[in-house]
């Protein structure tokens, strides 16, 4: 066999041959490689949610390099609906084993544990009414669920799409892995991209729904919260939510465990580990394994386009729900509540609270809404977890 024939044989057996065969679908891989590079650009250059968009983008890149077989989704998505452990043992690789943390719902609660160590619930404890704003901002989840059902998605799929409106990536991944794992890649990419675009999406909606007078309202300084209240809060919330919605117990419980570790002050070493080393490791595993699920065959579909469109719809309605209830509370309290803080109820801590602060200062430079907005913001984290529990309870059994 000549050298030329050897070279031709090597090329024919390579991914380049598949990529170059547009008639056989090679163009799909090319498009996905471009999409992956766009995500990497957004993460590195624009710094949009880089901690997760970078590993997701690189995982997407790896998954769409033809013939590398980085992940075998047939192990997880099959007729039985269960993990094929025999196939995993025989042909599973690194990405397959990392994906187990997503499939089995391990990574999102551990990320919530880390988030809990970095969350200060004092603004929420000082003003409990903030919980209502966090709940109102979950409107986007349920409105989008109805919209997705109208487009022909199943109840489980519509729930997974709707949870994008909670502006909480780990929660979106947790719900989708339980209810619609075949949509995981599309929903994860949409959720994190829109979380990064909160400063772009929210301000026009906030300005549309409020008057200039409302935006200029200066709120009173919230009361000082005692250490005892801070310690009792995570215990009380865990008991209340777990007894009411057992399906939300693991997310809320891990969030509150992390917060109790922080507020108690007696386990500084493991608090630091949970909020730094452990969370960083899980973030890498979660992002990379989710990115690996975004193959050309499953991502480049009409459903992905619909999910992306419904995602921004969910964010918009969530923001509107929080702001509109903020207007009601403003009227009830005779102008003591600035409606702008309601937009922070979509979660996305602390970015959404910063947006409330920024918009408020555009109209009143002496207005400092950040700490007030952090109340609905952290309430939104609890609210999205509770919404997740409701949806899993409805469609996960």
C-alpha positions in Angstrom: 0.0 0.0 0.0 1.4 3.4 -1.0 2.0 6.3 1.4 -0.8 8.2 -0.4 -3.2 5.4 0.2 -2.1 5.2 3.9 -2.8 8.9 4.3 -6.1 8.6 2.6 -7.1 5.7 4.9 -6.1 7.7 8.0 -8.1 10.7 6.7 -11.2 8.5 5.9 -11.1 7.1 9.4 -10.7 10.5 11.1 -13.2 13.1 12.3 -12.1 15.4 9.5 -13.8 13.2 7.0 -17.1 13.3 8.9 -16.8 17.0 9.4 -16.3 17.6 5.7 -19.1 15.4 4.6 -21.9 18.0 4.7 -24.4 15.8 2.9 -24.2 13.3 5.7 -24.7 15.9 8.4 -21.1 17.1 8.9 -22.4 20.7 8.8 -24.2 20.1 12.2 -20.9 19.4 13.9 -19.4 22.5 12.3 -22.3 24.6 13.6 -22.0 23.2 17.1 -18.2 23.8 17.1 -18.9 27.5 16.2 -21.6 27.7 19.0 -19.1 26.2 21.5 -16.5 28.8 20.5 -19.1 31.6 20.9 -19.8 30.4 24.5 -16.1 30.3 25.2 -15.9 33.9 23.8 -18.7 35.0 26.0 -17.1 33.4 29.1 -13.5 34.6 28.5 -13.9 37.9 26.7 -17.3 39.2 27.9 -17.0 37.3 31.3 -20.7 36.2 31.1 -21.0 33.6 33.9 -17.5 32.3 33.1 -17.4 29.8 35.9 -20.0 27.7 34.2 -20.1 28.9 30.6 -16.4 28.1 30.1 -16.6 24.4 31.1 -20.0 24.0 29.4 -18.6 25.6 26.2 -15.6 23.3 26.3 -17.7 20.3 27.0 -19.9 21.2 24.0 -16.7 21.5 21.9 -15.5 18.1 22.9 -18.9 16.5 22.4 -19.1 17.7 18.8 -15.7 16.7 17.5 -16.8 13.7 15.4 -15.8 10.2 16.4 -14.2 11.2 19.8 -17.1 9.5 21.6 -16.5 11.6 24.7 -19.8 10.6 26.2 -22.3 7.8 25.6 -25.8 9.2 26.3 -27.4 5.9 25.3 -26.2 4.7 28.8 -28.5 7.3 30.4 -31.3 7.8 27.8 -32.7 4.5 26.8 -36.0 2.6 26.6 -35.9 1.6 30.3 -35.5 5.1 31.5 -32.8 4.0 33.9 -29.0 4.0 33.8 -27.5 1.0 31.9 -24.9 0.1 34.5 -23.6 -2.8 32.4 -22.9 -0.6 29.4 -21.4 2.0 31.7 -18.9 -0.5 33.1 -18.0 -1.8 29.6 -17.8 1.4 27.6 -18.1 4.3 29.9 -15.4 7.0 30.0 -14.6 10.0 32.2 -17.5 12.1 30.9 -19.9 9.3 31.5 -18.9 8.9 35.1 -18.9 12.7 35.7 -22.4 12.8 34.2 -23.6 10.4 36.9 -23.4 13.4 39.3 -26.0 15.2 37.1 -28.2 12.2 36.4 -28.4 11.2 40.0 -29.0 14.7 41.2 -25.7 15.0 43.2 -24.0 18.2 41.9 -26.8 20.8 42.2 -27.4 20.2 46.0 -23.7 20.3 46.6 -23.5 23.7 44.8 -26.4 24.9 46.9 -24.4 23.8 50.0 -21.6 26.2 48.8 -24.0 28.9 47.9 -25.4 28.7 51.5 -22.0 29.4 53.0 -21.9 32.7 51.0 -25.5 33.8 51.5 -26.5 36.4 54.0 -30.2 36.0 54.9 -30.2 39.1 57.2 -32.1 41.4 54.7 -34.8 38.7 54.3 -35.0 38.1 58.1 -35.2 41.9 58.7 -38.0 42.3 56.2 -39.9 39.1 55.9 -42.3 40.6 53.3 -39.3 40.2 50.9 -40.4 36.6 50.8 -43.5 37.6 48.9 -41.5 39.4 46.3 -39.3 36.3 45.8 -42.4 34.2 45.4 -44.0 36.6 42.9 -40.9 36.5 40.8 -41.5 32.8 40.2 -44.5 33.8 38.1 -42.2 33.3 35.0 -41.8 29.6 35.8 -45.5 28.8 35.8 -46.5 31.2 32.9 -43.7 29.6 30.8 -44.9 26.2 31.7 -48.3 27.0 30.3 -46.6 28.4 27.1 -44.5 25.3 26.7 -47.5 23.1 27.0 -49.3 25.1 24.3 -46.3 24.5 22.0 -46.7 20.7 22.4 -44.1 19.9 25.1 -45.1 17.3 27.7 -45.8 18.3 31.3 -42.3 17.2 32.4 -40.6 19.0 29.5 -42.6 22.2 30.1 -41.7 22.1 33.8 -38.0 21.8 32.9 -38.3 24.7 30.5 -40.3 26.9 32.9 -37.7 26.5 35.7 -35.3 28.6 33.6 -37.4 31.6 34.8 -36.1 31.0 38.3 -32.7 32.4 37.2 -31.0 29.6 39.1 -28.8 27.4 37.0 -28.3 24.5 39.5 -32.0 24.3 40.1 -32.7 24.2 36.3 -30.2 21.4 35.9 -31.6 19.5 38.9 -35.2 19.7 37.6 -34.3 18.8 34.1 -32.1 15.9 35.0 -35.1 14.5 36.9 -37.9 15.3 34.5 -36.5 15.7 30.9 -32.8 14.7 30.7 -32.9 14.7 26.9 -33.4 18.5 27.1 -30.6 19.1 29.6 -28.0 20.6 27.2 -30.4 23.1 25.7 -32.0 24.2 29.0 -28.6 24.5 30.8 -27.1 26.7 28.0 -30.3 28.9 27.9 -30.4 29.2 31.7 -26.8 30.3 32.1 -26.8 32.6 29.1 -29.9 34.4 30.3 -28.5 34.6 33.8 -25.5 36.4 32.4 -27.8 38.8 30.5 -29.9 39.8 33.5 -28.4 43.4 33.4 -29.7 43.6 29.8 -33.0 41.9 30.1 -34.4 43.4 33.4 -33.9 47.2 33.2 -36.4 47.9 30.3 -39.1 45.8 32.0 -38.5 47.6 35.3 -38.7 51.0 33.8 -41.8 50.1 31.7 -43.7 48.9 34.8 -42.8 51.7 37.3 -43.1 55.4 37.4 -40.2 57.8 37.9 -41.6 58.7 41.3 -41.6 55.1 42.3 -38.1 54.6 41.2 -36.9 57.5 43.3 -38.3 56.1 46.6 -35.7 55.9 49.4 -36.4 53.0 51.7 -35.9 53.0 55.5 -32.8 51.2 56.9 -33.9 47.7 57.9 -33.6 46.6 61.5 -30.6 44.9 62.9 -30.9 41.1 63.0 -29.5 39.1 66.0 -27.1 36.2 65.7 -29.8 33.9 67.3 -32.2 34.8 64.5 -29.6 34.0 61.8 -28.9 30.6 63.4 -32.6 29.7 63.8 -33.6 30.8 60.4 -32.0 28.0 58.3 -33.3 25.4 60.8 -36.8 26.8 60.7 -36.9 27.0 56.9 -35.5 23.5 56.5 -38.3 22.0 58.7 -41.0 24.1 57.1 -40.1 23.4 53.5 -39.2 19.7 54.0 -42.5 18.9 55.7 -44.5 20.9 53.1 -42.6 19.8 50.0 -40.4 16.8 50.5 -39.2 17.0 46.9 -37.5 20.3 47.6 -35.9 19.1 50.8 -32.5 18.2 49.4 -32.0 21.6 47.6 -33.3 23.7 50.4 -31.7 21.5 53.0 -28.2 21.8 51.5 -28.6 25.6 51.1 -29.6 26.0 54.7 -26.9 23.6 55.9 -24.3 25.8 54.3 -25.8 28.9 55.8 -26.0 27.3 59.2 -22.4 26.4 59.0 -21.6 30.0 58.2 -23.8 31.7 60.8 -22.9 29.3 63.6 -19.2 30.2 63.3 -18.2 26.9 64.9 -17.1 25.0 61.7 -15.0 27.5 59.9 -12.8 24.9 58.2 -15.6 23.0 56.5 -17.5 26.2 55.8 -14.5 27.4 53.8 -14.1 24.0 52.1 -17.8 23.9 51.1 -17.8 27.5 49.7 -14.5 27.2 47.9 -12.7 24.0 47.1 -15.8 21.7 47.0 -17.9 24.2 45.1 -15.2 24.8 42.6 -14.6 21.1 41.9 -18.3 20.4 41.5 -18.7 23.5 39.2 -16.0 22.0 36.9 -17.6 18.6 36.9 -21.1 20.0 36.4 -20.3 22.4 33.6 -18.1 20.0 31.6 -20.5 17.0 31.9 -23.6 19.1 31.0 -21.7 20.6 28.0 -20.9 17.1 26.8 -24.6 16.4 26.5 -25.1 19.1 23.8 -24.5 16.9 20.7 -25.4 18.2 17.3 -28.3 15.7 16.9 -30.1 16.8 20.1 -29.1 20.5 20.2 -29.8 21.6 16.6 -33.5 21.1 16.6 -36.6 23.3 16.5 -37.2 22.4 20.2 -33.9 24.1 21.1 -35.0 27.3 19.4 -38.3 27.1 21.2 -36.5 26.6 24.5 -34.3 29.6 24.0 -37.3 31.7 23.1 -39.3 30.5 26.1 -36.3 31.1 28.3 -36.3 34.9 27.8 -40.1 34.8 28.1 -39.6 33.2 31.5 -37.1 35.8 32.7 -39.3 38.6 31.5 -42.4 37.4 33.3 -40.4 36.6 36.4 -39.1 40.1 36.5 -42.5 41.6 35.8 -44.1 39.5 38.6 -41.7 40.8 41.2 -42.0 44.4 40.1 -45.8 44.3 40.0 -46.1 42.9 43.5 -43.6 45.5 44.5 -46.0 48.2 43.2 -48.8 46.7 45.2 -46.6 46.7 48.4 -45.6 50.2 47.6 -49.2 51.3 47.5 -50.1 49.3 50.7 -47.2 50.8 52.7 -47.9 54.3 51.3 -44.7 54.6 49.4 -42.3 52.8 51.8 -41.3 50.1 49.4 -39.5 50.8 46.1 -41.0 48.5 43.5 -37.6 48.1 41.8 -36.4 45.7 44.4 -39.1 43.2 43.3 -37.1 42.4 40.1 -34.4 40.9 42.3 -36.7 38.1 43.3 -35.7 36.1 40.2 -32.7 34.8 42.1 -29.4 35.3 40.2 -27.6 36.3 43.4 -26.3 39.0 43.6 -26.5 40.2 40.0 -30.3 40.9 40.1 -29.9 43.0 43.3 -27.2 45.0 41.7 -29.5 45.7 38.8 -32.1 47.1 41.2 -29.5 49.3 42.7 -28.2 50.6 39.4 -31.7 51.4 38.0 -32.6 53.1 41.2 -29.5 55.3 41.2 -30.2 56.4 37.7 -33.1 58.4 39.0 -31.9 59.2 42.5 -28.1 59.1 43.0 -28.5 59.0 46.8 -30.7 55.9 46.7 -29.0 52.7 47.9 -31.3 49.8 47.2 -28.7 47.0 47.2 -29.3 45.7 50.7 -33.1 46.1 50.4 -33.0 44.2 47.1 -30.9 41.4 48.6 -34.0 40.4 50.6 -36.1 39.4 47.6 -32.9 38.1 45.9 -32.1 35.5 48.5 -35.9 34.8 48.8 -35.8 34.0 45.1 -33.2 31.3 45.7 -35.6 29.6 48.2 -38.5 30.3 45.9 -36.9 28.6 42.9 -36.1 25.6 45.0 -39.7 25.4 46.3 -41.0 25.8 42.7 -38.7 22.9 41.7 -40.1 20.8 44.4 -43.7 21.5 43.2 -42.9 20.6 39.6 -41.0 17.4 40.5 -43.9 16.4 42.8 -46.3 16.9 39.9 -44.4 15.2 37.1 -41.6 13.2 38.7 -43.5 10.3 40.1 
